[in-house]
């Protein structure tokens, strides 16, 4: 077994001998002019650069110069070192970063019920506010940011971008909850704007509620097929006119597909009103029809969200306009109500294809030298009497003439709510095509309703 201690002592002696040899060389050369010159140069460089070189004594200065000179000589006498490519530093692979969980990641263990309810609540808010809830929220957030010194416009844009992204995620993850919320919001908007709610809240609400329960005279003539077709056609024309008016106000040009959709929605509103006599529900149906038809005819993806907002806006408009107009008409003087009833009755005759005859009012003998005076006589010879208002009734002579020839007379009885419903239908047709900022479902482009060029 080799003796380790002897090897260690021999290595130590070699190191000491090598050090003594270098020390001797340095001492022998320290007094040469070249060594002194090098030492002074090192000293000046140390002073100029602030390098930490131990040059405290003259001997240390001379020794440093000699050592530097000998090192330069050895490097000059040795063969040139081959340039070696620097080794690339070893880099430790970074651990894979885990994607942070987000509120919209379907793989994260989020509570589905809470997320679904939140999506439904946002859908209800959008429908109830006619699609303006996101804008209101973004505006409030931007206004709060101004207190902290942020710009309002950029804050508003950031808020809208966040709201649009959230709406898209709602449709992707919770479409049924979004639809249910939109339906609930639409119903809430119709309830708030309903004539009954307004009548109870406004002055004279009891009279408006009683007016809504008024029935027509029993002998009132019902609508015929020609009248239904004519009124539905007028509703379609009014829907297209609403599109044209909106385009003119906004300075835009909509495609024919939008006009076709607006016409279909207007006709649907009128037909539903004639069938149900419910202005709000009819307007809501027409608004949804307009939105879906414009998407379908224009080759765009159908947007249920936008249809619900259109239904809410149209229905709420109808609910606001109908009672106001009806109450206003009910305040007319009896003579004004009579003239209004006559004009409406003449319109019915025109829709039936049996225009009124020209001239004064006809006189119909009923016996005993007495006569009944109906409002007009049609081209076919039919006598027509028009009544307007909840308290209107036939006179004795008119009742006798009607009983003598029931087939020769037609009774038209109009009520203030008829005029209110007609005005509400026209108004709802115009707001159906109003521009509404709406986010499309995922996979479709984000569009603004009414801004198609």
Secondary structure by P-SEA (a helix, b strand, c coil): cccaaaaaaaaaaaaaaaaaaaaaaaaaccccaaaaaaaaaaaaaaaaaccccccccaaaaaaaaaaaaaaaaaaaaccccccccccccccccccccccccccccccccccaaaaaaaaaaaaaaaaaaccaaaaaaaaaaaaaaaaacccaaaaaaaaaaaaaaaaaaaaaccaaaaaaaaaaaaaaaaaaacaaaaaaaccaaaaaaaaaacccccccccccaaaaaaaaaaaaaaaaaaaaaaaaaacccccaaaaaaaaaaaaaaaaaaaacccaaaaaaaaaaaaaaaaaaaacccccaaaaaaaaaaaaaaaaaaaaaaaaaaaaccaaaaaaaaaaaaaaaaaaaccccccccbbbbbccccbbbbcccccccbbbbbbbbcccccccaaaaaaaaaccccbbbbbbcaaaaaaaaaaaaaaaacccccccccccccccccccccc
